[in-house]
Amino acid sequence: MTSEPTPTEPTATEPTATEPTATEPTAPVATGAVVILDHDLLTAGDLEMQAYARHLADGLPVDVQVHVVGGMRGVLESRRELMPAQVDLAAAQSGRAVVDALAATAGVPEDRRPAARASALRDLAASSFVLDRADGLDEVLAAVGDAPVLLVIDSAERGPVAEVLGALRLTGRIELVAGHRPTPSDLVIAAAWTRELAEATAAGATTVVVDRFGRELGVPTAHVAGLSRVLPVAAEWRDRL
């Protein structure tokens, strides 16, 4: 007589414990962005300002052209003899604002400005072979590490500004955006105290005016004389992220 095989109870198996694996430390991920409000902060020199003055006065009477273009040269070259009399530039914070003030006192219609700005930007893009990065730009980009860098532009400017970024070898490092809602974690850099910069300041962002003419208007975190002077502010901002 053969006996039936004795059934065996299934045995539960314990899950195999795995040792945690060590991971390489990673660089901290940036939580804020660097926001640049004026594309002319990226390039050295005054090519765009000069082209803007020329296009704004183009085709107008000679005395108007001398007033606008000569006055612009007077500012750039610090030559008082080229400056028209009784032109108040106290509120002109940027090169474009200087040209606008000169044009206004010469009676140039404001509706010429958009086309003149577009033509000047196209001229700048066409001069890409002579463009250099602004002094201090490389150092600021290095100081902010892996933080995204956004350049706010009008949609109509995208093509020429993209060409300028390409000429400066900044494609991929600086992203073109049509707008940006500021946050307390942002670093916002502009060439003038504007409504956009005031909103960023009110939102708690770190804000800087590259105050070329020393107007010291508004209440940003800092006024600096040039982009290279942004470096300490940028480094401190990056350390807080």
JOUR-V753012 format. One record per helix or strand of 3 or more residues. SS is the DSSP state (hx for helix, st for strand). FROM is the first residue (numbers start at 0). TO is the last residue. If there is no record, write none. Layout:
ss=SS from=FROM to=TO
ss=SS from=FROM to=TO
This chain:
ss=st from=32 to=35
ss=hx from=38 to=40
ss=hx from=46 to=56
ss=hx from=61 to=76
ss=hx from=79 to=81
ss=hx from=94 to=104
ss=hx from=109 to=125
ss=hx from=127 to=129
ss=hx from=136 to=142
ss=st from=147 to=151
ss=hx from=154 to=166
ss=st from=173 to=176
ss=st from=186 to=189
ss=hx from=194 to=201
ss=st from=205 to=209
ss=st from=221 to=223
ss=hx from=226 to=239
